[in-house]
Amino acid sequence: MPKEQEHTGVFVANGPQHALGEGAFQLMVMEAYKRSCAITGYRVLPALETTYIKPVSKGGTKTLDNGILLRRDLRPLFDLGYITISEDYTILISSKLKEHFASGSAYLKYHEKSLKAMPERFFELPNKENLKWHRENVFIK
């Protein structure tokens, strides 16, 4: 079982199954993705945001495999279901994006492309069950 270390009142995980405080979660996701957007590879840290694949409010966990680092304009599109990721880490863009937003076609270049940045350690990779949940429950078909 991975060890836990208490640090400033928040448990910091050394493995995949430990719930993290929000600040620790954000920092560890940023580090796991080497401060790069998973979709674009973009590396300007102030323009990147972490998000949950399966929100905590929907039963998701504050674990590394439930987090992803995205460019600031892509995060709400992912959260709202205009972007999702398949279990083989292929990016899917909803056809409704262009329909709902005139300039949405700018994002179609990412459709069916592989993620540009991913964690190296297997237990930090996006959880495939959570990716499936996102595609089935959030993604706009």
Solvent accessible surface area in square Angstrom, and as a share of the most:
residue,aa,sasa,rsa
1,M,213,0.95
2,P,53,0.33
3,K,161,0.68
4,E,86,0.38
5,Q,111,0.49
6,E,119,0.54
7,H,107,0.48
8,T,118,0.69
9,G,63,0.61
10,V,48,0.27
11,F,101,0.42
12,V,36,0.21
13,A,5,0.04
14,N,89,0.46
15,G,3,0.03
16,P,31,0.19
17,Q,137,0.61
18,H,22,0.10
19,A,72,0.56
20,L,6,0.03
21,G,23,0.22
22,E,73,0.33
23,G,54,0.52
24,A,18,0.14
25,F,1,0.01
26,Q,71,0.32
27,L,100,0.50
28,M,37,0.17
29,V,1,0.00
30,M,40,0.18
31,E,87,0.39
32,A,13,0.10
33,Y,3,0.01
34,K,105,0.44
35,R,99,0.36
36,S,9,0.06
37,C,0,0.00
38,A,0,0.00
39,I,1,0.01
40,T,28,0.16
41,G,25,0.24
42,Y,88,0.33
43,R,154,0.56
44,V,76,0.44
45,L,59,0.29
46,P,102,0.64
47,A,27,0.21
48,L,7,0.03
49,E,42,0.19
50,T,19,0.11
51,T,13,0.08
52,Y,37,0.14
53,I,0,0.00
54,K,40,0.17
55,P,46,0.29
56,V,65,0.38
57,S,103,0.66
58,K,125,0.53
59,G,57,0.55
60,G,9,0.09
61,T,72,0.42
62,K,59,0.25
63,T,9,0.05
64,L,8,0.04
65,D,20,0.10
66,N,0,0.00
67,G,0,0.00
68,I,0,0.00
69,L,0,0.00
70,L,0,0.00
71,R,50,0.18
72,R,130,0.47
73,D,55,0.28
74,L,0,0.00
75,R,70,0.25
76,P,46,0.29
77,L,23,0.11
78,F,1,0.00
79,D,57,0.29
80,L,111,0.55
81,G,0,0.00
82,Y,19,0.07
83,I,0,0.00
84,T,0,0.00
85,I,0,0.00
86,S,17,0.11
87,E,50,0.22
88,D,102,0.53
89,Y,29,0.11
90,T,29,0.17
91,I,0,0.00
92,L,36,0.18
93,I,7,0.04
94,S,1,0.01
95,S,84,0.54
96,K,62,0.26
97,L,2,0.01
98,K,112,0.47
99,E,122,0.55
100,H,93,0.42
101,F,94,0.39
102,A,106,0.82
103,S,86,0.56
104,G,2,0.02
105,S,49,0.32
106,A,65,0.51
107,Y,42,0.16
108,L,65,0.32
109,K,134,0.57
110,Y,27,0.10
111,H,69,0.31
112,E,117,0.53
113,K,112,0.47
114,S,78,0.50
115,L,15,0.08
116,K,137,0.58
117,A,14,0.11
118,M,63,0.28
119,P,6,0.03
120,E,136,0.61
121,R,136,0.50
122,F,164,0.68
123,F,40,0.16
124,E,6,0.03
125,L,47,0.24
126,P,2,0.01
127,N,50,0.25
128,K,103,0.43
129,E,123,0.55
130,N,22,0.11
131,L,1,0.00
132,K,80,0.34
133,W,53,0.19
134,H,3,0.02
135,R,51,0.19
136,E,98,0.44
137,N,90,0.46
138,V,35,0.20
139,F,31,0.13
140,I,53,0.27
141,K,150,0.64
